[in-house]
Amino acid sequence: MRKTFQLHVEGKNPDRVLEAVKHDIRKYIKRERRRDIPEGADFWDFDCQFGATKEAATVVHLSALTGLINGVVAEGGKQFYVEILAKPGKRTPRPDGAHDEDAANDGMGPEEDDDSED
């Protein structure tokens, strides 16, 4: 998806236009994620660019798009450019010995209380 979205459309409420733009972006992402994943890939990854114009667009993370859109609206911008391209992604295995802190505190191991009064 490569598109410049207009935020001020004659005869339409700007809040509804903003909701429609966000809906279109989410709908595109969901549609791309439903596609069959190619052999050797684990998931669909997205390359994203965002800016006031196509020339001013910079690389951003997919999860930052909504915040950036809200920032343009808060500044009173009239339009913005979004580019979202799907690409197959491959997960990299964790290095040996690495683990999540959540996994270490999953409640399955022995409990240790520092505040115990024995």
C-alpha positions, -999 to 999 in steps of 0.1 A, spaced: 0 0 0 14 33 -11 -10 61 -5 -13 98 4 -43 102 27 -62 135 28 -75 144 62 -97 173 53 -124 163 28 -151 187 18 -184 178 34 -170 151 57 -164 152 95 -126 151 100 -129 126 129 -148 102 106 -122 106 79 -95 98 104 -113 67 115 -118 56 79 -81 60 72 -70 40 102 -96 13 92 -82 11 57 -47 6 70 -57 -21 95 -78 -38 68 -48 -39 44 -26 -54 72 -51 -80 80 -56 -89 43 -18 -93 38 -15 -114 70 -42 -138 57 -22 -146 25 -3 -179 24 32 -177 39 59 -187 14 80 -218 20 109 -210 44 92 -180 60 76 -179 94 54 -148 92 46 -117 72 68 -87 81 61 -52 70 84 -24 57 67 9 66 74 45 57 56 75 70 57 113 63 38 144 53 47 137 17 63 108 -3 96 126 -5 97 133 33 88 98 43 111 80 67 112 43 78 91 36 108 79 5 127 44 -8 120 34 -4 156 43 33 155 19 42 126 -12 50 147 8 73 170 23 91 140 -10 95 124 -24 110 156 6 133 158 -1 147 123 -38 153 132 -28 170 165 -5 193 145 -33 202 121 -18 185 91 -39 182 59 -24 150 46 2 123 52 19 95 31 20 59 42 38 30 25 33 -5 39 49 -34 20 45 -70 31 76 -93 30 81 -128 42 99 -129 76 120 -155 92 123 -158 130 158 -160 144 164 -185 172 174 -172 206 210 -176 216 218 -204 240 212 -193 276 189 -164 267 154 -164 283 126 -141 290 122 -126 325 85 -136 322 95 -173 317 118 -171 348 89 -158 369 62 -180 355 51 -193 390 61 -228 382 93 -229 402 99 -227 440 89 -195 455 114 -174 473 103 -148 497 128 -122 509 103 -108 534 97 -141 553 100 -140 590 112 -175 600 
